[in-house]
């Protein structure tokens, strides 16, 4: 029987989040530079908020879940789409 290793599972989970959000950061960087070129400070602020939300996705600790199912439930589908661990 296998034991669920919360620490190892969290590392893998966060690594997948990082991989999935990488493309979103690139897209937002392009949008931000366009907003800089047009001096659209409102758009710049919106993009900065979106980028911070992406950074915050990995602010997960082992105290937030007990089981593998609990961890999978923390996947931010509204931002990254369907969880690859399902």
Helices and strands as residue ranges (DSSP letters): H 6-37, H 41-56, G 62-64, H 68-73, H 77-80
